[in-house]
Amino acid sequence: MLMPGTYMPSDYLPVLIFLMVAMAFGLGALLIGEIFRLKRPYPEKLMPYESGNIPVGEPRYRFSVRFYIIAMLFVIFDVEAVFLYPWAVVFDKIGLYAFIEMVIFIVILLIGYVYAWRKDAFRWD
């Protein structure tokens, strides 16, 4: 029987060592990059969005709300589609109950898709 305060969870020691090594590697890579990186600032390099294009207009340009709506819809439907893969892999083991749950899940997704379509959320004007 273990006495209170005498139990040391040694099973987690490898995890702690791995986390410490990972943090040391990440911080070491950043430090070495900072020390040995070439630093030659010039006006073109210090311009915003260093992509080779000359910036045109205000840097705080407002995008249409439609852009954000389409991006959110893409992320939502993409993430929900990812749930289908593990279900398909174990489909033969999970039975009828899980099949009915997935049908309900797909119906809910289709209702959301039809709703977004009717609200013209996919129209890019």
N, CA, C and O atoms as a GROMACS GRO file, in nm:
protein
  500
    1MET      N    1   0.085  -0.117   0.000
    1MET     CA    2   0.000   0.000   0.000
    1MET      C    3   0.090   0.124   0.000
    1MET      O    4   0.187   0.133   0.075
    2LEU      N    5   0.054   0.217  -0.085
    2LEU     CA    6   0.132   0.341  -0.094
    2LEU      C    7   0.081   0.443   0.006
    2LEU      O    8  -0.039   0.458   0.028
    3MET      N    9   0.174   0.512   0.065
    3MET     CA   10   0.140   0.616   0.160
    3MET      C   11   0.119   0.746   0.082
    3MET      O   12   0.184   0.768  -0.020
    4PRO      N   13   0.029   0.831   0.128
    4PRO     CA   14   0.008   0.959   0.059
    4PRO      C   15   0.138   1.040   0.053
    4PRO      O   16   0.210   1.053   0.152
    5GLY      N   17   0.166   1.091  -0.064
    5GLY     CA   18   0.284   1.174  -0.081
    5GLY      C   19   0.409   1.097  -0.120
    5GLY      O   20   0.514   1.157  -0.142
    6THR      N   21   0.401   0.963  -0.128
    6THR     CA   22   0.518   0.885  -0.164
    6THR      C   23   0.512   0.831  -0.307
    6THR      O   24   0.608   0.771  -0.354
    7TYR      N   25   0.403   0.852  -0.374
    7TYR     CA   26   0.386   0.797  -0.508
    7TYR      C   27   0.446   0.891  -0.612
    7TYR      O   28   0.407   1.007  -0.620
    8MET      N   29   0.539   0.841  -0.690
    8MET     CA   30   0.601   0.920  -0.797
    8MET      C   31   0.563   0.855  -0.930
    8MET      O   32   0.603   0.742  -0.956
    9PRO      N   33   0.486   0.924  -1.013
    9PRO     CA   34   0.443   0.863  -1.140
    9PRO      C   35   0.561   0.854  -1.239
    9PRO      O   36   0.578   0.942  -1.324
   10SER      N   37   0.640   0.749  -1.229
   10SER     CA   38   0.758   0.734  -1.314
   10SER      C   39   0.722   0.696  -1.457
   10SER      O   40   0.807   0.704  -1.546
   11ASP      N   41   0.598   0.654  -1.481
   11ASP     CA   42   0.558   0.621  -1.617
   11ASP      C   43   0.556   0.745  -1.707
   11ASP      O   44   0.566   0.732  -1.829
   12TYR      N   45   0.542   0.861  -1.649
   12TYR     CA   46   0.536   0.984  -1.727
   12TYR      C   47   0.673   1.048  -1.748
   12TYR      O   48   0.684   1.149  -1.817
   13LEU      N   49   0.777   0.992  -1.690
   13LEU     CA   50   0.911   1.048  -1.705
   13LEU      C   51   0.956   1.053  -1.851
   13LEU      O   52   1.012   1.156  -1.891
   14PRO      N   53   0.937   0.949  -1.933
   14PRO     CA   54   0.976   0.960  -2.074
   14PRO      C   55   0.902   1.071  -2.149
   14PRO      O   56   0.958   1.137  -2.236
   15VAL      N   57   0.775   1.091  -2.114
   15VAL     CA   58   0.699   1.198  -2.177
   15VAL      C   59   0.757   1.333  -2.139
   15VAL      O   60   0.770   1.421  -2.225
   16LEU      N   61   0.791   1.352  -2.014
   16LEU     CA   62   0.851   1.477  -1.967
   16LEU      C   63   0.985   1.501  -2.036
   16LEU      O   64   1.014   1.613  -2.078
   17ILE      N   65   1.066   1.397  -2.047
   17ILE     CA   66   1.196   1.412  -2.114
   17ILE      C   67   1.176   1.447  -2.261
   17ILE      O   68   1.246   1.533  -2.314
   18PHE      N   69   1.080   1.381  -2.327
   18PHE     CA   70   1.052   1.410  -2.467
   18PHE      C   71   1.007   1.555  -2.485
   18PHE      O   72   1.051   1.622  -2.578
   19LEU      N   73   0.920   1.604  -2.398
   19LEU     CA   74   0.875   1.743  -2.406
   19LEU      C   75   0.991   1.840  -2.386
   19LEU      O   76   1.000   1.942  -2.455
   20MET      N   77   1.079   1.810  -2.293
   20MET     CA   78   1.193   1.898  -2.268
   20MET      C   79   1.288   1.899  -2.387
   20MET      O   80   1.337   2.005  -2.426
   21VAL      N   81   1.314   1.783  -2.447
   21VAL     CA   82   1.401   1.777  -2.565
   21VAL      C   83   1.337   1.851  -2.682
   21VAL      O   84   1.405   1.924  -2.754
   22ALA      N   85   1.207   1.833  -2.702
   22ALA     CA   86   1.137   1.901  -2.811
   22ALA      C   87   1.142   2.053  -2.793
   22ALA      O   88   1.166   2.126  -2.889
   23MET      N   89   1.120   2.101  -2.672
   23MET     CA   90   1.126   2.244  -2.647
   23MET      C   91   1.268   2.297  -2.666
   23MET      O   92   1.286   2.404  -2.723
   24ALA      N   93   1.367   2.223  -2.619
   24ALA     CA   94   1.506   2.265  -2.637
   24ALA      C   95   1.544   2.269  -2.783
   24ALA      O   96   1.614   2.360  -2.827
   25PHE      N   97   1.497   2.171  -2.861
   25PHE     CA   98   1.525   2.171  -3.004
   25PHE      C   99   1.460   2.290  -3.074
   25PHE      O  100   1.525   2.358  -3.154
   26GLY      N  101   1.334   2.317  -3.043
   26GLY     CA  102   1.265   2.430  -3.105
   26GLY      C  103   1.329   2.563  -3.069
   26GLY      O  104   1.355   2.645  -3.157
   27LEU      N  105   1.354   2.584  -2.942
   27LEU     CA  106   1.416   2.710  -2.900
   27LEU      C  107   1.559   2.722  -2.952
   27LEU      O  108   1.603   2.831  -2.989
   28GLY      N  109   1.632   2.610  -2.956
   28GLY     CA  110   1.768   2.612  -3.010
   28GLY      C  111   1.770   2.647  -3.158
   28GLY      O  112   1.856   2.724  -3.203
   29ALA      N  113   1.676   2.592  -3.235
   29ALA     CA  114   1.668   2.623  -3.378
   29ALA      C  115   1.638   2.771  -3.399
   29ALA      O  116   1.697   2.834  -3.486
   30LEU      N  117   1.547   2.826  -3.320
   30LEU     CA  118   1.516   2.969  -3.331
   30LEU      C  119   1.637   3.055  -3.293
   30LEU      O  120   1.665   3.155  -3.359
   31LEU      N  121   1.708   3.016  -3.189
   31LEU     CA  122   1.825   3.092  -3.144
   31LEU      C  123   1.937   3.086  -3.248
   31LEU      O  124   1.998   3.189  -3.279
   32ILE      N  125   1.964   2.968  -3.302
   32ILE     CA  126   2.069   2.955  -3.405
   32ILE      C  127   2.031   3.035  -3.529
   32ILE      O  128   2.117   3.099  -3.590
   33GLY      N  129   1.904   3.032  -3.568
   33GLY     CA  130   1.859   3.111  -3.682
   33GLY      C  131   1.876   3.260  -3.660
   33GLY      O  132   1.914   3.334  -3.751
   34GLU      N  133   1.847   3.304  -3.539
   34GLU     CA  134   1.861   3.446  -3.507
   34GLU      C  135   2.007   3.489  -3.508
   34GLU      O  136   2.039   3.600  -3.552
   35ILE      N  137   2.095   3.403  -3.463
   35ILE     CA  138   2.238   3.438  -3.455
   35ILE      C  139   2.302   3.438  -3.594
   35ILE      O  140   2.375   3.532  -3.627
   36PHE      N  141   2.275   3.336  -3.675
   36PHE     CA  142   2.346   3.320  -3.802
   36PHE      C  143   2.272   3.374  -3.923
   36PHE      O  144   2.325   3.366  -4.034
   37ARG      N  145   2.153   3.426  -3.908
   37ARG     CA  146   2.076   3.478  -4.020
   37ARG      C  147   2.141   3.604  -4.076
   37ARG      O  148   2.190   3.688  -4.001
   38LEU      N  149   2.141   3.616  -4.210
   38LEU     CA  150   2.190   3.738  -4.272
   38LEU      C  151   2.090   3.850  -4.248
   38LEU      O  152   1.969   3.831  -4.266
   39LYS      N  153   2.140   3.964  -4.208
   39LYS     CA  154   2.052   4.078  -4.180
   39LYS      C  155   2.095   4.193  -4.270
   39LYS      O  156   2.189   4.266  -4.239
   40ARG      N  157   2.024   4.208  -4.380
   40ARG     CA  158   2.051   4.318  -4.472
   40ARG      C  159   1.921   4.390  -4.504
   40ARG      O  160   1.863   4.370  -4.610
   41PRO      N  161   1.874   4.473  -4.413
   41PRO     CA  162   1.748   4.544  -4.441
   41PRO      C  163   1.768   4.653  -4.546
   41PRO      O  164   1.864   4.730  -4.539
   42TYR      N  165   1.677   4.659  -4.641
   42TYR     CA  166   1.675   4.767  -4.739
   42TYR      C  167   1.528   4.802  -4.762
   42TYR      O  168   1.440   4.723  -4.728
   43PRO      N  169   1.500   4.918  -4.819
   43PRO     CA  170   1.361   4.966  -4.824
   43PRO      C  171   1.262   4.868  -4.888
   43PRO      O  172   1.151   4.851  -4.839
   44GLU      N  173   1.303   4.803  -4.997
   44GLU     CA  174   1.211   4.710  -5.062
   44GLU      C  175   1.181   4.590  -4.973
   44GLU      O  176   1.069   4.539  -4.972
   45LYS      N  177   1.280   4.546  -4.900
   45LYS     CA  178   1.262   4.430  -4.813
   45LYS      C  179   1.173   4.463  -4.694
   45LYS      O  180   1.101   4.377  -4.644
   46LEU      N  181   1.179   4.586  -4.649
   46LEU     CA  182   1.100   4.626  -4.533
   46LEU      C  183   0.957   4.665  -4.568
   46LEU      O  184   0.878   4.698  -4.480
   47MET      N  185   0.924   4.660  -4.697
   47MET     CA  186   0.786   4.692  -4.738
   47MET      C  187   0.692   4.581  -4.690
   47MET      O  188   0.733   4.465  -4.678
   48PRO      N  189   0.567   4.616  -4.662
   48PRO     CA  190   0.473   4.512  -4.620
   48PRO      C  191   0.448   4.412  -4.732
   48PRO      O  192   0.455   4.448  -4.850
   49TYR      N  193   0.421   4.288  -4.696
   49TYR     CA  194   0.390   4.182  -4.790
   49TYR      C  195   0.502   4.165  -4.892
   49TYR      O  196   0.481   4.182  -5.012
   50GLU      N  197   0.618   4.132  -4.844
   50GLU     CA  198   0.736   4.116  -4.928
   50GLU      C  199   0.712   4.001  -5.027
   50GLU      O  200   0.753   3.888  -5.003
   51SER      N  201   0.647   4.033  -5.138
   51SER     CA  202   0.616   3.931  -5.238
   51SER      C  203   0.665   3.972  -5.376
   51SER      O  204   0.639   3.902  -5.473
   52GLY      N  205   0.733   4.082  -5.385
   52GLY     CA  206   0.782   4.127  -5.514
   52GLY      C  207   0.686   4.222  -5.583
   52GLY      O  208   0.722   4.285  -5.682
   53ASN      N  209   0.566   4.234  -5.532
   53ASN     CA  210   0.469   4.326  -5.591
   53ASN      C  211   0.471   4.458  -5.516
   53ASN      O  212   0.490   4.462  -5.394
   54ILE      N  213   0.452   4.563  -5.589
   54ILE     CA  214   0.445   4.696  -5.527
   54ILE      C  215   0.308   4.708  -5.460
   54ILE      O  216   0.206   4.686  -5.526
   55PRO      N  217   0.303   4.744  -5.332
   55PRO     CA  218   0.173   4.757  -5.265
   55PRO      C  219   0.090   4.869  -5.329
   55PRO      O  220   0.141   4.978  -5.357
   56VAL      N  221  -0.035   4.840  -5.350
   56VAL     CA  222  -0.127   4.936  -5.411
   56VAL      C  223  -0.241   4.959  -5.313
   56VAL      O  224  -0.301   4.863  -5.265
   57GLY      N  225  -0.271   5.082  -5.284
   57GLY     CA  226  -0.383   5.113  -5.197
   57GLY      C  227  -0.347   5.104  -5.051
   57GLY      O  228  -0.230   5.091  -5.014
   58GLU      N  229  -0.449   5.112  -4.968
   58GLU     CA  230  -0.432   5.108  -4.824
   58GLU      C  231  -0.400   4.966  -4.777
   58GLU      O  232  -0.454   4.870  -4.832
   59PRO      N  233  -0.315   4.951  -4.678
   59PRO     CA  234  -0.288   4.816  -4.626
   59PRO      C  235  -0.404   4.759  -4.545
   59PRO      O  236  -0.412   4.638  -4.525
   60ARG      N  237  -0.493   4.844  -4.500
   60ARG     CA  238  -0.606   4.797  -4.420
   60ARG      C  239  -0.733   4.791  -4.505
   60ARG      O  240  -0.839   4.839  -4.465
   61TYR      N  241  -0.720   4.733  -4.623
   61TYR     CA  242  -0.833   4.720  -4.715
   61TYR      C  243  -0.936   4.623  -4.657
   61TYR      O  244  -0.901   4.517  -4.606
   62ARG      N  245  -1.061   4.659  -4.664
   62ARG     CA  246  -1.167   4.575  -4.610
   62ARG      C  247  -1.217   4.479  -4.718
   62ARG      O  248  -1.250   4.519  -4.829
   63PHE      N  249  -1.220   4.352  -4.682
   63PHE     CA  250  -1.272   4.251  -4.772
   63PHE      C  251  -1.422   4.240  -4.753
   63PHE      O  252  -1.477   4.276  -4.649
   64SER      N  253  -1.487   4.190  -4.856
   64SER     CA  254  -1.631   4.169  -4.848
   64SER      C  255  -1.661   4.060  -4.746
   64SER      O  256  -1.581   3.968  -4.726
   65VAL      N  257  -1.774   4.071  -4.681
   65VAL     CA  258  -1.815   3.972  -4.583
   65VAL      C  259  -1.836   3.836  -4.650
   65VAL      O  260  -1.819   3.732  -4.587
   66ARG      N  261  -1.871   3.837  -4.778
   66ARG     CA  262  -1.890   3.712  -4.852
   66ARG      C  263  -1.764   3.625  -4.850
   66ARG      O  264  -1.773   3.503  -4.845
   67PHE      N  265  -1.648   3.688  -4.855
   67PHE     CA  266  -1.522   3.614  -4.851
   67PHE      C  267  -1.514   3.532  -4.723
   67PHE      O  268  -1.479   3.414  -4.727
   68TYR      N  269  -1.544   3.593  -4.611
   68TYR     CA  270  -1.537   3.524  -4.483
   68TYR      C  271  -1.644   3.417  -4.470
   68TYR      O  272  -1.619   3.310  -4.413
   69ILE      N  273  -1.762   3.443  -4.523
   69ILE     CA  274  -1.870   3.344  -4.515
   69ILE      C  275  -1.834   3.220  -4.595
   69ILE      O  276  -1.853   3.108  -4.548
   70ILE      N  277  -1.781   3.240  -4.716
   70ILE     CA  278  -1.742   3.125  -4.798
   70ILE      C  279  -1.627   3.050  -4.732
   70ILE      O  280  -1.625   2.927  -4.734
   71ALA      N  281  -1.533   3.120  -4.673
   71ALA     CA  282  -1.423   3.054  -4.604
   71ALA      C  283  -1.473   2.972  -4.486
   71ALA      O  284  -1.429   2.858  -4.466
   72MET      N  285  -1.565   3.027  -4.408
   72MET     CA  286  -1.619   2.953  -4.294
   72MET      C  287  -1.699   2.831  -4.339
   72MET      O  288  -1.689   2.724  -4.279
   73LEU      N  289  -1.777   2.847  -4.446
   73LEU     CA  290  -1.854   2.733  -4.496
   73LEU      C  291  -1.761   2.623  -4.546
   73LEU      O  292  -1.787   2.505  -4.524
   74PHE      N  293  -1.654   2.662  -4.612
   74PHE     CA  294  -1.558   2.562  -4.658
   74PHE      C  295  -1.498   2.486  -4.541
   74PHE      O  296  -1.490   2.363  -4.544
   75VAL      N  297  -1.457   2.558  -4.438
   75VAL     CA  298  -1.397   2.493  -4.322
   75VAL      C  299  -1.498   2.401  -4.254
   75VAL      O  300  -1.465   2.289  -4.216
   76ILE      N  301  -1.620   2.448  -4.238
   76ILE     CA  302  -1.722   2.367  -4.170
   76ILE      C  303  -1.747   2.238  -4.247
   76ILE      O  304  -1.743   2.130  -4.189
   77PHE      N  305  -1.773   2.248  -4.378
   77PHE     CA  306  -1.805   2.128  -4.454
   77PHE      C  307  -1.682   2.039  -4.471
   77PHE      O  308  -1.696   1.917  -4.480
   78ASP      N  309  -1.565   2.097  -4.477
   78ASP     CA  310  -1.444   2.018  -4.491
   78ASP      C  311  -1.416   1.939  -4.363
   78ASP      O  312  -1.384   1.820  -4.369
   79VAL      N  313  -1.430   2.003  -4.249
   79VAL     CA  314  -1.406   1.935  -4.122
   79VAL      C  315  -1.512   1.827  -4.100
   79VAL      O  316  -1.481   1.718  -4.051
   80GLU      N  317  -1.634   1.856  -4.134
   80GLU     CA  318  -1.739   1.756  -4.116
   80GLU      C  319  -1.717   1.636  -4.208
   80GLU      O  320  -1.747   1.523  -4.170
   81ALA      N  321  -1.665   1.659  -4.327
   81ALA     CA  322  -1.637   1.549  -4.418
   81ALA      C  323  -1.524   1.460  -4.366
   81ALA      O  324  -1.520   1.342  -4.398
   82VAL      N  325  -1.435   1.516  -4.287
   82VAL     CA  326  -1.326   1.437  -4.229
   82VAL      C  327  -1.382   1.332  -4.133
   82VAL      O  328  -1.321   1.227  -4.116
   83PHE      N  329  -1.496   1.359  -4.071
   83PHE     CA  330  -1.556   1.262  -3.980
   83PHE      C  331  -1.606   1.138  -4.053
   83PHE      O  332  -1.625   1.033  -3.990
   84LEU      N  333  -1.626   1.147  -4.182
   84LEU     CA  334  -1.677   1.033  -4.257
   84LEU      C  335  -1.571   0.924  -4.275
   84LEU      O  336  -1.606   0.806  -4.282
   85TYR      N  337  -1.445   0.960  -4.281
   85TYR     CA  338  -1.340   0.861  -4.309
   85TYR      C  339  -1.327   0.756  -4.198
   85TYR      O  340  -1.331   0.637  -4.229
   86PRO      N  341  -1.311   0.794  -4.070
   86PRO     CA  342  -1.300   0.690  -3.967
   86PRO      C  343  -1.426   0.604  -3.958
   86PRO      O  344  -1.418   0.484  -3.930
   87TRP      N  345  -1.539   0.665  -3.983
   87TRP     CA  346  -1.664   0.589  -3.981
   87TRP      C  347  -1.664   0.485  -4.093
   87TRP      O  348  -1.707   0.372  -4.071
   88ALA      N  349  -1.618   0.522  -4.210
   88ALA     CA  350  -1.615   0.428  -4.322
   88ALA      C  351  -1.515   0.315  -4.299
   88ALA      O  352  -1.536   0.203  -4.346
   89VAL      N  353  -1.407   0.344  -4.228
   89VAL     CA  354  -1.306   0.241  -4.203
   89VAL      C  355  -1.361   0.131  -4.112
   89VAL      O  356  -1.333   0.013  -4.134
   90VAL      N  357  -1.437   0.168  -4.012
   90VAL     CA  358  -1.488   0.069  -3.917
   90VAL      C  359  -1.637   0.041  -3.936
   90VAL      O  360  -1.704  -0.004  -3.844
   91PHE      N  361  -1.687   0.068  -4.054
   91PHE     CA  362  -1.831   0.054  -4.080
   91PHE      C  363  -1.880  -0.088  -4.053
   91PHE      O  364  -1.988  -0.106  -3.997
   92ASP      N  365  -1.803  -0.191  -4.090
   92ASP     CA  366  -1.849  -0.329  -4.072
   92ASP      C  367  -1.850  -0.372  -3.926
   92ASP      O  368  -1.911  -0.474  -3.893
   93LYS      N  369  -1.785  -0.298  -3.837
   93LYS     CA  370  -1.777  -0.336  -3.695
   93LYS      C  371  -1.876  -0.261  -3.606
   93LYS      O  372  -1.902  -0.305  -3.494
   94ILE      N  373  -1.931  -0.151  -3.653
   94ILE     CA  374  -2.009  -0.065  -3.563
   94ILE      C  375  -2.158  -0.088  -3.568
   94ILE      O  376  -2.230  -0.048  -3.476
   95GLY      N  377  -2.207  -0.151  -3.672
   95GLY     CA  378  -2.346  -0.191  -3.674
   95GLY      C  379  -2.445  -0.087  -3.723
   95GLY      O  380  -2.408   0.020  -3.772
   96LEU      N  381  -2.572  -0.123  -3.708
   96LEU     CA  382  -2.682  -0.043  -3.760
   96LEU      C  383  -2.699   0.089  -3.686
   96LEU      O  384  -2.734   0.190  -3.746
   97TYR      N  385  -2.676   0.090  -3.556
   97TYR     CA  386  -2.693   0.212  -3.476
   97TYR      C  387  -2.603   0.324  -3.528
   97TYR      O  388  -2.649   0.438  -3.544
   98ALA      N  389  -2.477   0.293  -3.555
   98ALA     CA  390  -2.384   0.394  -3.606
   98ALA      C  391  -2.421   0.436  -3.748
   98ALA      O  392  -2.401   0.551  -3.786
   99PHE      N  393  -2.475   0.342  -3.827
   99PHE     CA  394  -2.519   0.378  -3.962
   99PHE      C  395  -2.632   0.480  -3.956
   99PHE      O  396  -2.633   0.577  -4.033
  100ILE      N  397  -2.727   0.459  -3.866
  100ILE     CA  398  -2.838   0.554  -3.852
  100ILE      C  399  -2.786   0.689  -3.803
  100ILE      O  400  -2.832   0.793  -3.850
  101GLU      N  401  -2.691   0.688  -3.710
  101GLU     CA  402  -2.633   0.814  -3.664
  101GLU      C  403  -2.565   0.889  -3.778
  101GLU      O  404  -2.578   1.011  -3.788
  102MET      N  405  -2.494   0.817  -3.865
  102MET     CA  406  -2.426   0.883  -3.976
  102MET      C  407  -2.526   0.936  -4.078
  102MET      O  408  -2.504   1.042  -4.136
  103VAL      N  409  -2.633   0.864  -4.100
  103VAL     CA  410  -2.737   0.915  -4.191
  103VAL      C  411  -2.796   1.044  -4.136
  103VAL      O  412  -2.817   1.139  -4.210
  104ILE      N  413  -2.823   1.048  -4.006
  104ILE     CA  414  -2.874   1.171  -3.944
  104ILE      C  415  -2.772   1.283  -3.957
  104ILE      O  416  -2.808   1.397  -3.986
  105PHE      N  417  -2.644   1.252  -3.936
  105PHE     CA  418  -2.537   1.351  -3.950
  105PHE      C  419  -2.532   1.408  -4.092
  105PHE      O  420  -2.520   1.529  -4.109
  106ILE      N  421  -2.541   1.321  -4.192
  106ILE     CA  422  -2.536   1.366  -4.331
  106ILE      C  423  -2.660   1.448  -4.366
  106ILE      O  424  -2.652   1.546  -4.439
  107VAL      N  425  -2.775   1.409  -4.313
  107VAL     CA  426  -2.898   1.486  -4.338
  107VAL      C  427  -2.884   1.626  -4.279
  107VAL      O  428  -2.924   1.724  -4.343
  108ILE      N  429  -2.828   1.637  -4.159
  108ILE     CA  430  -2.808   1.769  -4.098
  108ILE      C  431  -2.712   1.853  -4.182
  108ILE      O  432  -2.733   1.973  -4.201
  109LEU      N  433  -2.606   1.790  -4.234
  109LEU     CA  434  -2.514   1.862  -4.323
  109LEU      C  435  -2.584   1.908  -4.450
  109LEU      O  436  -2.563   2.021  -4.495
  110LEU      N  437  -2.667   1.822  -4.507
  110LEU     CA  438  -2.739   1.861  -4.628
  110LEU      C  439  -2.837   1.975  -4.602
  110LEU      O  440  -2.853   2.063  -4.686
  111ILE      N  441  -2.901   1.973  -4.487
  111ILE     CA  442  -2.992   2.084  -4.452
  111ILE      C  443  -2.912   2.215  -4.442
  111ILE      O  444  -2.957   2.318  -4.491
  112GLY      N  445  -2.795   2.209  -4.379
  112GLY     CA  446  -2.711   2.329  -4.372
  112GLY      C  447  -2.663   2.374  -4.509
  112GLY      O  448  -2.656   2.494  -4.536
  113TYR      N  449  -2.631   2.280  -4.595
  113TYR     CA  450  -2.586   2.314  -4.730
  113TYR      C  451  -2.699   2.379  -4.810
  113TYR      O  452  -2.677   2.480  -4.877
  114VAL      N  453  -2.818   2.321  -4.803
  114VAL     CA  454  -2.933   2.378  -4.875
  114VAL      C  455  -2.966   2.516  -4.820
  114VAL      O  456  -2.998   2.606  -4.897
  115TYR      N  457  -2.959   2.534  -4.689
  115TYR     CA  458  -2.984   2.664  -4.628
  115TYR      C  459  -2.886   2.769  -4.680
  115TYR      O  460  -2.925   2.879  -4.718
  116ALA      N  461  -2.756   2.732  -4.682
  116ALA     CA  462  -2.656   2.826  -4.732
  116ALA      C  463  -2.677   2.855  -4.880
  116ALA      O  464  -2.656   2.968  -4.924
  117TRP      N  465  -2.718   2.756  -4.955
  117TRP     CA  466  -2.742   2.775  -5.098
  117TRP      C  467  -2.859   2.870  -5.121
  117TRP      O  468  -2.852   2.959  -5.206
  118ARG      N  469  -2.968   2.850  -5.045
  118ARG     CA  470  -3.085   2.937  -5.060
  118ARG      C  471  -3.056   3.081  -5.019
  118ARG      O  472  -3.116   3.174  -5.072
  119LYS      N  473  -2.966   3.099  -4.925
  119LYS     CA  474  -2.931   3.234  -4.881
  119LYS      C  475  -2.825   3.297  -4.973
  119LYS      O  476  -2.774   3.405  -4.944
  120ASP      N  477  -2.792   3.230  -5.084
  120ASP     CA  478  -2.692   3.277  -5.180
  120ASP      C  479  -2.555   3.298  -5.116
  120ASP      O  480  -2.482   3.390  -5.152
  121ALA      N  481  -2.521   3.214  -5.020
  121ALA     CA  482  -2.392   3.227  -4.954
  121ALA      C  483  -2.276   3.184  -5.045
  121ALA      O  484  -2.162   3.222  -5.023
  122PHE      N  485  -2.308   3.104  -5.147
  122PHE     CA  486  -2.202   3.056  -5.237
  122PHE      C  487  -2.183   3.147  -5.357
  122PHE      O  488  -2.095   3.122  -5.440
  123ARG      N  489  -2.261   3.250  -5.370
  123ARG     CA  490  -2.250   3.342  -5.484
  123ARG      C  491  -2.134   3.436  -5.461
  123ARG      O  492  -2.124   3.500  -5.356
  124TRP      N  493  -2.046   3.444  -5.557
  124TRP     CA  494  -1.927   3.528  -5.547
  124TRP      C  495  -1.943   3.646  -5.643
  124TRP      O  496  -1.914   3.634  -5.762
  125ASP      N  497  -1.988   3.758  -5.591
  125ASP     CA  498  -2.008   3.878  -5.677
  125ASP      C  499  -1.902   3.979  -5.654
  125ASP      O  500  -1.903   4.085  -5.717
   0.00000   0.00000   0.00000
